């Protein structure tokens, strides 16, 4: 199993971050056929995402965004590409 983490500090209002996280979850469902479960909280939100061979959590709070991803044996060789695609989408959403 391969694990990687993506971490971003931000100064975006929490409700705007919630929209970004929700947009990312929709993207993951459509583009990568992930099953996403969104949990709203007072201080942080979580998106649990999974599909055969991959799962993880996207966490947003008032100042951070963190994504933890676990890849199974079949997807581990594609770690670099998968990580790059996630970073590209997250950075795009944070900057727009």
BELTANOR-V370423 format. One record per backbone hydrogen bond with DSSP energy under -1.0 kcal/mol. NH is the residue of the N-H (numbers start at 0). CO is the residue of the C=O. E is the energy in kcal/mol with one decimal. If there is no record, write none. Layout:
nh;co;e
NH;CO;E
NH;CO;E
This chain:
nh;co;e
1;70;-2.5
3;68;-2.1
5;66;-2.6
7;64;-2.8
9;62;-2.0
16;12;-2.4
17;13;-2.3
18;14;-1.5
19;15;-2.1
20;16;-2.9
21;17;-2.5
22;18;-2.5
23;19;-2.6
24;20;-2.4
25;21;-2.4
26;22;-2.3
27;23;-2.8
28;24;-2.3
29;25;-2.5
30;26;-3.4
31;27;-1.3
33;27;-1.9
34;49;-3.4
36;47;-2.6
38;45;-3.3
44;59;-2.0
45;38;-2.5
46;57;-2.6
47;36;-2.7
48;55;-2.4
49;34;-1.5
50;53;-2.5
53;50;-2.5
54;69;-2.0
55;48;-2.4
56;67;-1.9
57;46;-2.5
58;65;-3.3
59;44;-2.3
60;63;-2.3
64;7;-2.4
65;58;-2.7
66;5;-2.7
67;56;-2.6
68;3;-2.8
69;54;-3.2
70;1;-3.5
71;52;-3.6
75;71;-1.7
77;74;-1.9
78;75;-1.9
81;77;-2.8
82;78;-3.2
83;79;-2.3
84;80;-2.2
85;81;-2.2
86;82;-2.7
87;83;-2.5
88;84;-2.1
89;85;-2.8
90;86;-2.8
91;87;-2.0
92;88;-2.5
93;89;-2.5
94;90;-1.7
